Amino acid sequence: MPKITQIPLIFLILSLLLLFSAVLSLSIGSVPIPFGSVFEIIFGFGSHTAQETNIVMQIRLPRVIMACVLGGSLSLSGFLLQTYFQNPIAGPFVLGISSGAKMCVAMTMIFFLQRGISVGSAALVLASFVGALLSTLFILVVSKKIHHIGSLLVAGIMIGYITSAITDFFVTFAQDADIVNLHNWSKGSFAGFSLSDCAASGAIIFVCVLFVFLLAKPIGAYQLGEVYAHTMGVNTKRFRPILILLSSMLSACVTAYAGPVSFVGIAVPFLIKQIFRTSKPLVIIPASFLGGSVFCLVCDFIARSIFAPLEMSISTVTSIFGAPVVIFMLINRRKND
């Protein structure tokens, strides 16, 4: 573990990276806006054109906020799953939880859109939560029978394939207009949101993160084993379902708003633990959220700028950077076994 004085320094570096990435995302685009003008527009100083103000406040700022909030949420969800399964490979995407959420969201979108009914964010979050919870419950059943990390990984991949097949089945009978809407959502993106969407998703995630912080002490005890946690007074029968519910809600919120985003929930918590060299919840919980925000904000900037005006899906970029981390984890664990 790094010295106590080094931990605030690492947090400071991550915070500066987040600030730099946010300013860069707000400034650079098809219409470049100077850094100073970005701050003036946000804080209401100076005089700027209506076009510049709309670009910053209506397009880029909500995108930056959603990338930070949802990226942090997905990373924290991965940390909770890794704590629950006591397995670093556990994550909402690899274990098929994101695919389950995608399935229920797709079914909900098709059902309502075919009847000409507008689908609200609350309905999508609820549908995503149900799908994530169903996949998680299936993983829980499998994990009781399978203890090997490779087998659990294969089971998660199979769940992903099954839920994807069910999603494709429903898409087959959907109308063309519905398929276009679903396809755009399923690619994964932090674009197209308003400040009200930021407030709604932020409120849900804030409540979940608050509960996670309240569980920091039981999480620390649980990391040392279920028996140890029980001897420390943790009601594991109540604690485990709460951990799963919080993780499912965090990942479901991301899937409902931004679509499926891959590998963030595994790669970021692992990197954060390597940087801080500790697993203490009071350090890793905020660090995972902050690291996920930085990671997704940088990936989002790359997705929209590297081939501009074309834009890649966010999952394409997160996979490019996240998958090698997962491969390294598997190789490293293999050497240590």
N, C-alpha and C positions, 0 to 999 in steps of 0.2 A: 504493500500500500504506500502511495506517495506521502511525503511529509504533509502535516496538517496545513502548512502554509502554501503548499503546492495546489491543493484542491481549489481554493478560491481563484488562483491564477488560471487553472484549466477552465473553470467556469467563465472567467473573464475573457479568455481567448475564444471560447465557443460563442459567447455573447457578441463579441466583436465580429466574428465570422458571420453570425446571423444578421447583424446590423449592416455589414458591408454587402452581403448577398441581397438583402432587402432593398437597399438603396440602388444597387446595380440593376435589379429587376424592375424597379420603378422608373429608372432613368433610361435604360437601353431598350430599344424596340424599333418598329417601323418608323415611328416618330420619336427621334431622340430628344430627351429633355435634360438640361443641365442639372447636376446634383443639387445646386443651390436652389433652383426653381422647384425641384421636387419638395424640399423642406418648406419652402414658402407656400406652396399650394396646400400641403397637408395642414400646416399651422395657420393658414389664412393671412399670410403676409404678402405684400407686393401686389402688382397687377399683372395678370396673365390672360392669355386668350381662352375663350370658352373651350376650344378644342383641347388645349393642354390640360385644363382643369378636369374635363370629362375623362380624358385618357388616364390621368393619375387616379382620380377619385372613384370613377365608375368601372374602370377596366383593370388597371394594374394593382391598385391597392387591395381590392377584394381578393384578387388572385394570390397576392403575397400572403395575406392573412390566412387564407384557406390552406395554402401550402404549409405554413408554419403550424397551424392548429391541427390539421389532419395528419401531417407528417409526425408531429409529436405524439398524437393519439395512437397512431399505428405502432410506433416504436415502443410506447409504454404497454400496449396490448401484448406485444411480443415478449416483453420482460415478464409480464404476469404469467403468460403461458409457460415460459421457460422455468419460472419459479414453481408453478403447479406441477409440471411433469418432471421437474428437476433434470431438464434436458435442454442443452443449448440450441438444438436443432428445431425445437418447437416454435412455431410461428403461425400466424393466421393464414398466410398464403400457402406455405408448404403443407400444412395439415389439412388443407381443403376447407378451412373455415370461411375464407373470403369467397370461395366458389359457391359454398352453400348460401351465403348472403346474396351473392349475385343471382343465384337461381330464384330466390324468393322475390327479389326486387324486379327481375325480369318478368316473372309471372304476374306480379302486381301491376307493373306498367302496361303489359299487354291487356290484362283484364279491364283496366280502367280506360285505356286509350281506345280500345275497340268500342266502347260505349260512349265515347266523346266526353269523358269526364277527365278534368285536369287532376293530375296526381300531385298532392302536396308533399313537402319535405317530411312532414311528420309521418305520413303513411309509408314513405320509402324507408325511413329510419326504422319504423316498427317492423316492416317486412324484412329488412336486412338483419335486424336483431333476431327475428325468429329463425331465419335461415342459418345465421351464424351459430345460434344455440343448438339447432338440430345437428349440424355437423360436429359441434363440440361434444355433444352427448354421445354421438357415435364413436368419436375418438376416445372418449372416456371408457366406453365399453371395450374397445379394442385394446387400449393400453393396459387394462387389467389382465388380458390374456397374453399380450405381447410385450416383452420388456426390452427387447433388443432395439437399439436406435435405428438400425437400417430397416427392420421390419415395420416399425412405427412410421418411418418416413414413407415407405411403400404404401402403407395403409392410407396415409394422408393423401398421397398422390392419387390413389384409386378413388377416394372420396371426391377429389377434385374432378376426376374424369366422369364419375357417375352424375354428379350435380351438373356438370357441363353438358352431358348428354341429355339430361332432362330439360335443361334450358334450351338446347337446340331443338328438342322435340316440340316445345311450345312455340318457339320462333317459327317453325315450319308452318303452323296454322295461323300465324299473325298476318295482318295486312301490311302492305309495303311501307306505308307511312310509319307504322309502329316499329317496323324493323329498322328503319333509318334512325329513329329516336333511340332505340335500344342499342344499335351499333355505335352511335356516337358516345353514348354513356359508357358502354362496355370497354371502350378503348382506354379509359382512364384519363382524367384531366382535372386540373385545378382552375380551369378557365370557365367563364360564363356565369359567375356568381355575383350577387349584389351584397351590399353591406348588411342587409337584413338576413341573408343566408349566413354570413359570418357570425352575426349575433346569435342566431338560432343554434348553429352547430357548436359555437363556442360555449353557450350556456350548458348544453348537454355534456360536453367534454369537461368543462370546469367542474361540474358536480361529480363526475366519475373520478377525475384526478384528485379532488378533495377527499373522496372516500379512500382512494389508494393511499394517500398520505396518512390518513387515520389508521390504516392497516400496516404502516411501516414496521412497527414493532413485531406484530405476529408474522409478517413476511420474513423478517430477519430470523426469527426462531424457526420458521418452517424451512428455510434454506438449509438448516443444519439437520433436517430430518423430521419426519412426522412424529416419531416417538419423542424426540427432544422437544418439539413444539408442544406436544401434549403435556409433558412434564413441566413446562413453563406456564401452563395454565391456558393454552390456546385451545379453544373448542374447535378441533379440526373438522368435525362433521358440519359445523356451521361455516367455518372459515373457507373451506374448499369450494362450496357452491358460490359463495360471494366473490371469490377470486375469479371463477369462471364467468360469472355474470358481468363483472366489471370489464374483463378482457373482451368478452363478446360484444358488449355495448360500445366499447372504444373502437374495435375493428368494424363493427356494423355501421357506425356513424360515418366512418371513412368511405366504406363501400357505397352507402346510400347516396352520399354527396358527390364523391369523386370517381366512383367506379372501382374496380379491382386494382390495387397497387401492390406490386410484388416485392418480396425480399426485404423490405424495410424493417419488418418486425423481427427478423432474425439478425441481419447484418449489423444494424445500428446498436442494439443492446450489447452484442458481442464486442464491437469496436469500443464502445463506451467503457465496458469492464476492463478491456485491455489498456485503455488510456489511463483510467483512474486506478487500475490494479486493486480493485476492491469490489465486493458485491453488496456492501451495506445499503439497504433500501433508501435511507435518508439522503444518500449521495446519488445512487443510481436512478432513483425515480425522477428527480428533476433533470439529471444529466441525460437520461434516455429521452425525455421529452424534448429537451433543448437540442440534443444531437439529431433526433428525428426531424425537427424543424429545419435545421441547417441542411441536412442531407436532402430532404425533399425540395427545399427552396432552390438549392443548387441544381438538382436534377430537373426541376421545372424550368429553370432559366436555360439550361442546355437544350431541353426538349423544344422550346419555342424559338431559340435563337440560332442554333448551329446550322440548320437548313432553312432559315427564314427565306421566304414567307411560309414555307411548309412547316408543319408542326408535328413532331412525333408524340406518341402517347407517353404518358408519364411512366407507365410500367416498363416500356422498352428501355428507358434510361436507367431506372432503378434496378432492372435486371442486369444490365451491363456492369454496373458497379457493385450490386449486391450479391449476385451469383458467385463470383470468384471468392468472396468472403466466406460464403457457405461451403464451397469446395475446400477452402483452406481449413475450415473448422473440422470437416469430416476427415481430412488427411491428418490433421494434428491429433484428433481423438484416436485415430487408428494407430498412430505411433505411440501414444501413451497407454494403449490397451495392452 
